[in-house]
Amino acid sequence: MRVRRPRGAGRAHRAHIPRPAIVLLSWLPGLAAVLGLVLCADGVGHRSARHGPSVEARAATRHTAPKPHIVPRSAWLDPLSRHAQPPPRYDDEVVAVFVHHTDSPNGYDCADVPRIIRYLYAGQTGARNWDDIGYNFLVDRCGTIYEGRAGGVDRAVTGAHTQGFNHRTAGIAAIGTFTAGIPVPKAMTDAIAALAAWKLGLAGVDPRTEAHLVSSNSLSRYPSGTAATLPALAAHKDAYMTSCPGEALSSRLPEIRRQAARLQGRAP
């Protein structure tokens, strides 16, 4: 049996809802849609799109190289010879490497290298009054890599190795003198290539390419503030008026660049 609703019952029911509320309710679907667009634009709806590839995905495309064994500072710097120094300074990443030589004798026993580095440290912090050894890393003729400047080998420590271009770079010093005609040990060049491949690979840099840097000191080859394009794996003399790292080691840099690129898994 159909029940008839009393006349006016529908109007009485609607009368209990104020008109502004009815208008507001009618807007809710549209507000929800607009809110959804705002959330998506802000990255909430598609967070991965805003933040880009994951760390794992970036690492997979950066051609990273294995980290070589690096002997820590504690192997050559004893507490008695430690110089008071301020906290390390850091950059965001390392996009170029400068190769140096220490301009010291070549006929050393590799077991004596910690003592040799300690002498280099004493000379730079003493006679030159630097706050630490300038090089980020040092490599001996046996291919052993040593941590130089303090701050952590995995981090972009600002060194004091290349006038005007210490920021966003790392300095690798070959222990010895490698002027024209001096043999450069293969173990040494292999270690430099491995170290450069790993360090530049952290920033996705191909060792065979160029780096865009800005000079911070007019004593370099470029006036302060000048944008310079230099090899990503460069000789000290590319940025400063010097013959360092010597003609013999400089001539090996193209080979070292190619070897470092292979260690990063890059195509020839």
Summary of the structure (lengths in Angstrom):
residues: 268
radius of gyration: 30.8
end to end distance: 89.3
largest distance: 114.7
contacts: 787
relative contact order: 0.15
helix: 37%
strand: 13%
